[in-house]
Amino acid sequence: MSAYSELPLTAEELRFVRLPDKRTELVRGRLVVREPPSTEHGRIQANLAYFVTDHVRRNALGVVFGQDTGFRIESSPDTVRGPDLAFVRQERASAIPLRGYAPLAPDLVAEIISPDDRPGEYLAKVAEWLQAGTVLVWVIDPPRAEARVYRSDGSLTIVAAGERLDGEAVLAGFSCPLADVLR
C-alpha cells in the first residue's frame, strides 16, 4: 500500500528525503512512500536484470538500471519514478547526470507486480512511462505467470510463462523465456 504526502516536493528535494527501509517516488510533486519489495519480488528482478544486462553488455547496446533507480519523467510539478528495471540506449546515455535523477524516460521499463499492488496503480505507472516517452513496458505478473507488454503505439501483448520476452526494436536481439525470469 502507498502513502502520499500532501506537501509538494521537487525532484531535487526528493534526493534528500531519508526514510529508512522505505521506497520513495514523486508523483506530480507528491511524495509516495512504499514498503520495500518482497524477497520473491527481488529474486525475480535479479533474474530479469541478469538476462537483460548480459545481453546489453555483450552487444554494447546501452545502460541497464536496477530496482528503484529514479528517472524524472515530468516537471513542474515533478514526477520521479523508479522502475524495477530500466534500459537506456547507448545514444541517449550521455544525458544521464552523475547526480540527481535523469530527466528522461528509459527506452524500456520493467515493473514486477507485488501482491499488494492494485491494478489501477500499476496501470497508471504504465501510462506515465509511455506518455513520458518509454517505448516498451514489461509488466511481470508472477501470480499469473505472465507478462504484459505495453508499447508506445498503444498495442498490448500477453506473454505466457511458456513463451519468450522479446526486446523488439528497443533491445535488439534480446529474447528470454519468461519461465527463466520467474524461476
Helices and strands as residue ranges (DSSP letters): E 3-8, H 11-14, E 23-27, E 30-34, H 39-59, E 62-65, E 71-74, E 79-81, E 85-89, G 90-95, E 108-112, H 119-132, E 136-141, E 146-151, E 156-160, E 164-166, E 175-177, H 178-182
